[in-house]
Amino acid sequence: MALACAMFMVPSVASAQEVTYVEDPAQGYTFNRFQDNWFIEGLGGAGVMMSTWDKNLDFGDRIGWKGNLYIGKWFSPVMGVRFGGEFNQMKGATLKNDAMGLRTDQAGKNGTMMQQFNNIGIAGDVMINVTNWWCGYRPGRFYNAIPYVGFGHHWAVYREDKNSKGDWSYAGQKKQDGVKRYARNYSGRAGLLNTFRLGEHVNLLLDLRFEMMQEHVDGTGVRTWVEYPSALLGLSYKFNKTEWTAPVVPVCPTYKCTDAECDALTARLAAADRKIADLERQLKACLEKQKDDDDKPVVDKKAPLAIVYFPKNVSKIVGVQNDVVNAVGDVMLDENKSYTLTGWADNYTGNDKINTRLRKDRVATVKNALVSKGVAESRLDTQIDDRNRPDADFGPKSAPLSRAVTIVRK
């Protein structure tokens, strides 16, 4: 692109130095620096305990407070993780006299008693931004839907029965009656994090979550999986760069020529048109001389059927090159031939290790695209060439012509 910009400038008034470079989202997105796309989240809300006997309490008596503080990072516009601490106030009902956080002075229905204890622990989630995945990444989007799954590890803290000392106890201590309280519990969780953009660095959060917690809610030695749906509101703050880096491409400067310059360019174009017409006449005459017995022109079988070009340091098929590959695939499906695919990279940039990787990745990318269109893999041989393309090597300015995959009939 930079070469093309320089070729069509007026030498007396413009130079290649006037070419600017900008990020082009149409070329895809690359990973940011490690220190970018970090965030911190603070959330608060409420959850409802749903163990065996909890239905014997009024719904409002089962609602407990929740709080989360996370730090996390997005590794791409789609994939991220978060990790931090959390607090869960658990309220429910039990029939066991030795249940955690028992309240004998607060009764429920059917002979149950209320219990209340706190879970304090750590948790982590893996998050997928399905909005960016399905709808494409767009900087500044107001809403994003982010499903997640995760795991938690908690410790229970509660007060002894109000008819006893009323002291705080950790669920690993022994009471005077010698009954050991179990300390650890685990949880699996899944949820939907809804984010609403308030600014470049700040989002409003609505976290809808469902957890399965492993608790000794009905006394020692009885471990139960407790269902615990919850909803939380909060804010997140994003550090450093919050958007994603797109590949950089050159942009030709716009220039309005004077009348004299326009006349000179018009004359050069007219001369070029005449030269092209003359070359076409020569080519036609040459082909007429090379007709075979069936009066068909002889075609150089080693000339490339097609050339697929790539941007600098890229092995993904982008832009109009997808149309080239699709067209070549259609031709191959109509022909009963085999082909040789050769991967190239220019030797004016990068080093041998990088360029070898680019050659291999480029030719593999084109082969896989043709196979996905239905071309038999056995008809496609691949190779790489560590030179610049011999038929397109005109010095450093021609480097983009060697960033390619050539396709030749056998």
Wavefront OBJ file of the C-alpha trace (Angstrom):
o trace
v 0.000 0.000 0.000
v 2.807 2.436 0.900
v 4.504 1.643 -2.433
v 1.251 2.294 -4.286
v 0.850 5.616 -2.461
v 4.335 6.718 -3.437
v 3.886 5.685 -7.100
v 0.844 7.888 -7.652
v 2.139 11.032 -5.924
v 3.492 14.018 -7.840
v 7.238 13.859 -7.054
v 7.659 17.650 -6.900
v 5.030 18.164 -4.189
v 4.690 14.912 -2.243
v 6.831 12.076 -0.937
v 6.404 8.715 0.730
v 7.027 10.419 4.081
v 3.547 11.934 3.807
v 1.962 8.484 4.080
v 0.242 8.091 7.472
v -0.454 4.852 9.330
v -3.697 4.062 11.158
v -5.296 1.050 12.837
v -7.747 -0.748 10.535
v -10.359 -2.897 12.415
v -11.295 -4.592 9.110
v -7.950 -6.408 9.271
v -8.831 -8.089 12.602
v -7.507 -7.528 16.121
v -4.245 -8.427 17.826
v -3.421 -9.026 21.482
v -2.674 -5.903 23.516
v 0.253 -5.490 25.894
v 0.052 -7.519 29.117
v -0.454 -4.383 31.227
v -3.562 -3.349 29.232
v -7.222 -4.404 29.676
v -7.073 -5.008 33.442
v -10.101 -4.114 35.547
v -11.390 -4.057 39.128
v -15.027 -4.768 40.075
v -17.026 -4.090 43.227
v -20.474 -5.730 43.536
v -23.147 -5.882 46.203
v -26.526 -7.572 46.297
v -28.560 -10.350 47.851
v -29.033 -14.110 47.576
v -31.604 -16.690 48.674
v -30.659 -19.942 50.424
v -32.524 -23.018 49.115
v -31.451 -26.032 51.242
v -33.700 -28.906 52.390
v -35.820 -27.151 55.054
v -35.653 -23.529 53.876
v -39.148 -23.547 52.394
v -40.440 -23.507 56.009
v -39.310 -19.858 56.339
v -40.916 -16.838 54.730
v -39.093 -15.824 51.560
v -37.957 -12.526 53.056
v -36.336 -14.308 56.021
v -34.128 -16.277 53.617
v -32.604 -13.251 51.852
v -28.990 -12.529 52.820
v -26.510 -9.872 51.756
v -23.653 -10.535 49.319
v -20.529 -8.660 48.383
v -17.716 -9.283 45.846
v -14.438 -7.529 45.042
v -12.625 -8.806 41.938
v -9.590 -7.998 39.854
v -9.490 -9.351 36.312
v -8.108 -9.113 32.804
v -9.433 -9.461 29.252
v -6.994 -11.376 27.062
v -8.975 -10.685 23.875
v -12.259 -8.938 22.993
v -13.977 -12.265 23.783
v -12.053 -14.090 26.574
v -11.339 -12.863 30.111
v -10.925 -13.985 33.739
v -11.537 -12.472 37.173
v -10.491 -13.475 40.702
v -11.158 -12.071 44.159
v -12.868 -12.286 47.512
v -16.526 -12.588 48.411
v -18.916 -12.460 51.349
v -22.226 -14.390 51.528
v -24.756 -14.053 54.340
v -26.643 -17.383 54.479
v -30.111 -17.554 56.052
v -32.218 -20.714 56.169
v -34.026 -23.286 58.278
v -32.965 -26.608 59.840
v -34.224 -29.414 62.100
v -30.755 -30.157 63.531
v -29.831 -28.902 67.000
v -26.135 -28.753 66.090
v -26.513 -26.901 62.774
v -24.213 -23.958 62.054
v -25.518 -20.578 63.239
v -28.572 -22.069 64.928
v -31.181 -19.615 66.309
v -33.416 -21.512 68.729
v -35.301 -18.307 69.533
v -36.420 -17.918 65.883
v -38.684 -20.727 64.707
v -40.036 -21.604 61.304
v -42.835 -23.925 60.282
v -43.033 -27.685 60.919
v -40.703 -27.593 63.913
v -37.775 -25.981 62.082
v -35.435 -23.396 63.558
v -33.699 -20.542 61.793
v -29.969 -20.627 61.140
v -27.679 -17.842 59.978
v -23.983 -17.954 59.109
v -21.541 -16.146 56.859
v -19.391 -17.506 54.042
v -16.134 -15.631 53.505
v -13.856 -16.854 50.766
v -12.257 -16.555 47.348
v -13.662 -17.212 43.869
v -12.655 -17.034 40.227
v -14.513 -17.020 36.891
v -13.794 -17.557 33.207
v -15.829 -15.091 31.118
v -16.935 -15.046 27.464
v -18.158 -11.775 25.911
v -20.802 -13.214 23.562
v -21.754 -9.735 22.301
v -18.271 -9.215 20.831
v -18.192 -12.860 19.687
v -21.527 -12.883 17.837
v -21.891 -9.226 16.812
v -18.235 -8.291 16.299
v -16.073 -6.059 18.461
v -17.100 -2.379 18.446
v -15.339 0.184 20.675
v -17.792 2.201 22.742
v -20.648 -0.352 22.647
v -23.126 0.514 25.450
v -24.171 -3.026 26.440
v -22.339 -6.348 26.603
v -23.639 -9.767 27.703
v -20.942 -11.875 29.397
v -21.785 -15.441 30.545
v -19.287 -16.998 32.949
v -18.541 -20.134 34.956
v -16.378 -20.355 38.063
v -15.380 -21.976 41.329
v -15.319 -20.771 44.952
v -13.647 -21.834 48.207
v -15.201 -20.543 51.469
v -14.922 -20.637 55.236
v -17.985 -20.401 57.501
v -18.146 -17.841 60.360
v -21.168 -17.592 62.676
v -22.373 -16.747 66.185
v -23.129 -19.486 68.686
v -26.766 -20.002 69.631
v -28.175 -16.838 71.238
v -29.115 -18.989 74.245
v -25.378 -19.700 74.645
v -22.472 -17.218 74.777
v -23.283 -15.362 71.577
v -19.609 -15.352 70.587
v -18.328 -15.467 67.034
v -17.134 -18.929 66.004
v -15.095 -20.140 63.062
v -16.380 -23.357 61.532
v -13.271 -25.268 62.460
v -13.289 -24.729 66.200
v -14.595 -27.171 68.787
v -17.471 -26.288 71.066
v -17.373 -27.358 74.690
v -19.541 -30.350 73.895
v -16.672 -31.666 71.728
v -18.549 -31.408 68.392
v -16.146 -30.339 65.631
v -17.460 -27.739 63.153
v -16.371 -28.306 59.567
v -14.350 -25.435 58.108
v -14.186 -25.561 54.364
v -16.839 -25.610 51.712
v -16.762 -25.284 47.951
v -19.047 -23.870 45.305
v -19.586 -24.086 41.586
v -21.271 -21.159 39.849
v -22.553 -19.884 36.557
v -24.043 -16.532 35.686
v -24.627 -13.689 33.279
v -22.718 -10.436 33.781
v -24.488 -7.507 32.091
v -22.290 -4.424 31.558
v -23.490 -0.907 30.707
v -20.895 1.628 29.545
v -20.798 4.827 31.606
v -17.480 6.070 30.231
v -14.213 4.931 28.689
v -13.058 3.366 31.968
v -16.268 2.865 33.993
v -19.101 0.316 33.553
v -22.304 -0.297 35.506
v -22.712 -4.021 36.281
v -25.727 -6.305 36.805
v -24.591 -9.809 37.798
v -27.244 -12.581 37.772
v -25.762 -15.708 39.351
v -26.670 -19.261 40.366
v -24.401 -21.161 42.775
v -24.260 -24.679 44.164
v -22.554 -24.504 47.596
v -21.262 -27.505 49.521
v -22.241 -26.859 53.183
v -22.782 -28.619 56.493
v -26.000 -26.681 56.927
v -27.888 -29.392 58.829
v -25.289 -30.339 61.419
v -21.938 -32.019 61.632
v -21.228 -34.910 59.330
v -24.069 -33.989 56.943
v -22.712 -32.303 53.817
v -25.382 -30.869 51.527
v -25.314 -29.070 48.187
v -27.210 -25.806 48.658
v -28.759 -23.908 45.773
v -28.079 -20.196 46.071
v -29.416 -17.833 43.341
v -28.459 -14.176 43.672
v -28.403 -10.776 41.971
v -25.773 -8.068 42.403
v -25.203 -4.482 41.226
v -21.818 -2.806 41.007
v -19.221 -0.830 39.109
v -16.042 -1.747 37.271
v -13.017 0.390 36.501
v -10.747 -0.481 33.563
v -7.030 0.357 33.711
v -4.635 1.566 31.010
v -5.747 0.904 27.427
v -9.366 -0.262 27.275
v -9.810 -0.773 23.530
v -8.147 -3.381 21.310
v -5.295 -2.857 18.880
v -6.019 -3.382 15.186
v -3.328 -3.975 12.528
v -1.701 -0.761 11.275
v -2.086 0.050 7.573
v -0.792 2.979 5.479
v -3.149 5.709 4.284
v -2.322 7.664 1.135
v -2.438 11.451 1.531
v -5.007 13.379 -0.470
v -3.590 15.983 -2.803
v -5.221 18.419 -5.194
v -2.952 19.166 -8.123
v -2.664 22.435 -10.025
v -3.895 22.725 -13.610
v -0.378 22.264 -14.953
v 0.215 19.222 -12.760
v -3.146 17.729 -13.764
v -2.320 18.246 -17.434
v 1.047 16.520 -16.923
v -0.593 13.583 -15.175
v -3.259 13.343 -17.872
v -0.541 13.211 -20.511
v 1.332 10.493 -18.601
v -1.864 8.445 -18.255
v -2.610 8.807 -21.952
v 0.917 7.646 -22.787
v 0.504 4.707 -20.414
v -2.810 3.802 -22.071
v -1.152 3.824 -25.488
v 1.688 1.639 -24.208
v -0.780 -0.802 -22.665
v -2.754 -0.991 -25.910
v 0.472 -1.635 -27.837
v 1.485 -4.384 -25.395
v -1.935 -5.983 -25.742
v -1.536 -6.031 -29.521
v 1.908 -7.607 -29.179
v 0.570 -10.206 -26.749
v -2.289 -11.091 -29.065
v 0.106 -11.483 -32.002
v 2.407 -13.657 -29.892
v -0.438 -15.920 -28.823
v -1.575 -16.278 -32.418
v 1.866 -17.654 -33.296
v 1.739 -20.240 -30.496
v -1.521 -21.971 -31.384
v -1.544 -25.757 -31.020
v -3.068 -28.281 -33.429
v -6.558 -27.443 -32.189
v -5.962 -23.772 -32.910
v -5.772 -23.011 -29.151
v -3.153 -20.715 -27.693
v -0.395 -22.427 -25.728
v -0.506 -21.408 -22.090
v 2.539 -21.555 -19.845
v 1.507 -24.266 -17.379
v 4.024 -23.034 -14.837
v 2.510 -19.550 -14.678
v 0.599 -19.111 -11.400
v -3.104 -19.825 -11.523
v -3.408 -17.203 -8.815
v -1.420 -15.258 -6.201
v -2.821 -14.612 -2.727
v -1.221 -11.597 -1.002
v -0.875 -10.966 2.747
v -0.168 -7.846 4.847
v 3.180 -7.492 6.594
v 3.692 -10.062 9.396
v 0.196 -11.563 8.795
v -0.692 -15.112 7.749
v -4.497 -14.674 7.802
v -6.412 -14.225 4.538
v -7.916 -10.724 4.641
v -10.048 -8.431 2.536
v -10.401 -9.061 -1.190
v -7.943 -11.989 -0.954
v -10.845 -14.083 0.390
v -12.578 -13.536 -2.976
v -9.402 -14.644 -4.782
v -9.237 -17.889 -2.776
v -12.956 -18.576 -3.325
v -12.587 -18.041 -7.077
v -9.533 -20.326 -7.244
v -11.448 -22.999 -5.319
v -14.294 -22.871 -7.859
v -11.800 -23.301 -10.718
v -10.141 -26.254 -8.982
v -13.482 -27.979 -8.460
v -14.103 -27.758 -12.230
v -10.626 -29.094 -13.130
v -9.210 -32.579 -12.570
v -5.705 -31.318 -11.837
v -3.170 -31.172 -9.028
v -1.547 -27.970 -7.801
v 1.567 -26.757 -6.026
v 1.133 -24.069 -3.364
v 4.286 -22.117 -2.435
v 4.595 -19.884 0.636
v 6.694 -16.692 0.343
v 7.856 -13.884 2.625
v 10.041 -10.904 1.803
v 13.643 -10.933 3.048
v 13.823 -7.157 3.452
v 11.978 -7.226 6.798
v 12.014 -9.582 9.793
v 14.561 -12.352 10.266
v 14.955 -15.924 8.942
v 13.031 -17.489 11.852
v 10.064 -15.132 11.519
v 9.976 -15.337 7.726
v 10.119 -19.155 7.734
v 7.153 -19.246 10.119
v 5.223 -16.785 7.933
v 5.877 -18.861 4.782
v 4.651 -22.056 6.453
v 1.601 -20.403 8.084
v 0.555 -18.621 4.863
v 0.674 -21.695 2.643
v -1.125 -23.765 5.321
v -3.847 -21.084 5.595
v -4.520 -21.084 1.827
v -4.505 -24.898 1.651
v -6.985 -25.193 4.529
v -9.273 -22.605 2.892
v -9.291 -24.565 -0.406
v -9.911 -27.877 1.368
v -12.849 -26.289 3.224
v -14.342 -25.419 -0.203
v -14.261 -29.094 -1.174
v -10.939 -29.408 -3.009
v -9.364 -32.790 -2.245
v -6.292 -32.414 -0.038
v -4.456 -35.013 -2.141
v -4.538 -32.578 -5.085
v -2.694 -29.856 -3.152
v 1.074 -30.035 -2.535
v 2.643 -27.337 -0.363
v 6.174 -25.987 -0.165
v 8.001 -22.842 0.898
v 10.736 -20.825 -0.820
v 13.215 -18.859 1.298
v 13.919 -16.349 -1.475
v 12.070 -13.230 -2.451
v 9.717 -14.053 -5.348
v 12.170 -14.087 -8.298
v 9.577 -12.728 -10.745
v 8.663 -9.823 -8.440
v 11.922 -8.780 -6.731
v 12.659 -5.176 -7.696
v 14.300 -4.047 -4.474
v 12.967 -3.102 -1.013
v 9.999 -1.183 -2.457
v 8.701 -4.416 -3.979
v 8.727 -6.271 -0.650
v 4.872 -6.516 -0.471
v 4.910 -8.548 -3.728
v 6.802 -11.344 -1.932
v 4.329 -11.609 0.964
v 2.212 -14.143 -0.881
v 1.208 -17.715 -1.699
v 1.473 -18.727 -5.393
v -0.771 -21.462 -6.832
v 0.578 -23.318 -9.899
v -0.916 -26.178 -11.909
v 1.261 -29.286 -12.030
l 1 2 3 4 5 6 7 8 9 10 11 12 13 14 15 16 17 18 19 20 21 22 23 24 25 26 27 28 29 30 31 32 33 34 35 36 37 38 39 40 41 42 43 44 45 46 47 48 49 50 51 52 53 54 55 56 57 58 59 60 61 62 63 64 65 66 67 68 69 70 71 72 73 74 75 76 77 78 79 80 81 82 83 84 85 86 87 88 89 90 91 92 93 94 95 96 97 98 99 100 101 102 103 104 105 106 107 108 109 110 111 112 113 114 115 116 117 118 119 120 121 122 123 124 125 126 127 128 129 130 131 132 133 134 135 136 137 138 139 140 141 142 143 144 145 146 147 148 149 150 151 152 153 154 155 156 157 158 159 160 161 162 163 164 165 166 167 168 169 170 171 172 173 174 175 176 177 178 179 180 181 182 183 184 185 186 187 188 189 190 191 192 193 194 195 196 197 198 199 200 201 202 203 204 205 206 207 208 209 210 211 212 213 214 215 216 217 218 219 220 221 222 223 224 225 226 227 228 229 230 231 232 233 234 235 236 237 238 239 240 241 242 243 244 245 246 247 248 249 250 251 252 253 254 255 256 257 258 259 260 261 262 263 264 265 266 267 268 269 270 271 272 273 274 275 276 277 278 279 280 281 282 283 284 285 286 287 288 289 290 291 292 293 294 295 296 297 298 299 300 301 302 303 304 305 306 307 308 309 310 311 312 313 314 315 316 317 318 319 320 321 322 323 324 325 326 327 328 329 330 331 332 333 334 335 336 337 338 339 340 341 342 343 344 345 346 347 348 349 350 351 352 353 354 355 356 357 358 359 360 361 362 363 364 365 366 367 368 369 370 371 372 373 374 375 376 377 378 379 380 381 382 383 384 385 386 387 388 389 390 391 392 393 394 395 396 397 398 399 400 401 402 403 404 405 406 407 408 409 410
